[in-house]
Amino acid sequence: MSELYSITEKIISNGKGILAADESTGTMTKRLETVNVKSTAENRLLFRETLLSSESMKDCIGGVILYDETIKQTTFNKKTIPELIESSGAVPGIKVDTGAKVLANSKDEKITEGLDGLRERLKEYYKLGARFTKWRAVYVISEKFPSKLAIHTNAQALARYAALVQESGMVPIVEPEVLMDGKHKAEDCLEKTSEVLKKCYDELILNKVDLKGTILKPNMILPGSASNQKLEAKKIAELTLKCLKESVPTEVPGIAFLSGGQTEKEAAKNLNEINKLNNTNFIMTYSYGRALQQSALKFWSKDINNINGTQKMFDHRAKMCSLAAQGKWTEEIENK
């Protein structure tokens, strides 16, 4: 277990966070199509290799979550993707769930699948170089949801996943995401996220998962995207910290927030405020996908051979997130 603790520390310490580059081929195709780039295996590899070769990987990125296609690819410089990530001092990781499917007897909610054959897949990913994993559960908020059924079944799946991952010698990221979609207020998000997290930890403890060798990847406490409620970053930080202090056991070493529909700037600003107010022992950092990649993707799409320009865009975002993870981000630095 001591090896798992050191992996966890390496991923999230010293202002470092996680680059979530685990978009499925379908999701990545949609992203590329929005910027008019053809989604081929070569183009998907080129974009990811461009980011993974950037300067900020050394100082700002502690871990990279990959997708099945990507972890098996070889770079244009003949390194495997995990070797490229390790060369910057970061840890390769892998998404291991097989996606959220309709939950039986609650057709408006989802259950994340992928436990069948997981033990064997984990052995393969370990050999490929992965040292941490990710499993995402999703929950919607409405008057009726999330239901007890969705909360309990997803918590059980997350716990069984985490136990198998630790058995395989890797660190599990536990990601119960209460979605931002909807008209709900931040207070509703606080209530539902707290309920989801408490049940997840009940199940993780029941399954004898060593919490010191895990990372939590939760949503921040935010109003629904269709809500008319507007909150200052300080209030978002206060609500988020209240939720985590009351719902997450102190043994958990770190919390790497998902961006969950926030803009790049919002994701940095809110994380920064959380760290300015953080009076817990939790490391508070980031595990961002779009909030790290979107500006770089838009720039890259104009000329996919402009590697240096694309890397500069990514380096700026990674630096902003790293500063936010230390409570050192400012509007002035952002706009330089």
Protein Blocks (a to p, Z undefined) as FASTA:
>chain_A
ZZmmmmmmmmmgghiacddfkbcfklmmmmmmmnopacdfklmmmmmmmmmmpmklmmmm
mbdcddfklmmpccfkopafklmmmmnopacdddfbebjaddehiakbccdehkeoklmm
mmmmmmnopabdcddddddddfkbccfklmmmmmmmmmmmmmmmmmnopacdddddddfb
djbdfklmmmmmmmmmmmmmmmmmmnopafklcccddddddddfkbcbdcdfklmmmmmm
mmmmmmmcfklmbdcddfkopafklmmmmmmmmmmmoccfbdcddddfklmmmmmmmmmm
momklmmlmmmmmmmmmmmmmmmmnopacfklmmZZ
